[in-house]
């Protein structure tokens, strides 16, 4: 029995199809638009918010369901939901050229916004306007990857832009407190991760350091302090981004 009854046809009008070829057969699933990428980026975790129906098709448009024997041969299982998840993860999202272009443009802008938010001109400590970041991305011929999330791609874009722009991630301002017995040893280990040491002084039997570090070094510094001091040291974020007011000008 086809699921494309008059009632179901209404529910499946706004459909996004994910297609996968396996075992010499074509399989398709019907998803809600805009939910496939969210699932792949782990922004959506409820499978019922992604799938319009827990059914595997050979042709969604015609309402032709896949045969159980074909599913067993291709996937070695007949659990529809599990097969849908595999197709969702590995299949190809079918979108029109216009939809794909819109998705690419939106993702391009999102990546540029993240880069502009995270980075500064290291000489002035001023952030770049989004328009300058977008221009830099276009000049570098950066092509977005639809199935990867914006944050991952933003980190790649920052590395790419460093080749043509004076750009760095905004530094974090940290306060580090180390016990006296091994403060010197720990400082030697974490000092390469600190771009600038702004303050360093002894207070009683503790060494206090305030400095600037790349956000990418935070976890390393934290692990060193926790491991070497056995929980007696402390790492505090005083400022997530050390920036000056205003933006860089074109």
WOPEPE-V75347 format. One record per helix or strand of 3 or more residues. SS is the DSSP state (~ for helix, > for strand). FROM is the first residue (numbers start at 0). TO is the last residue. If there is no record, write none. Layout:
SS & FROM & TO
SS & FROM & TO
This chain:
~ & 5 & 10
> & 14 & 21
> & 24 & 31
~ & 35 & 39
~ & 46 & 48
> & 56 & 58
~ & 67 & 74
~ & 79 & 89
> & 91 & 93
~ & 96 & 117
> & 118 & 120
~ & 129 & 138
~ & 149 & 160
> & 171 & 178
~ & 179 & 192
> & 193 & 202
> & 205 & 212
~ & 214 & 228
> & 233 & 238
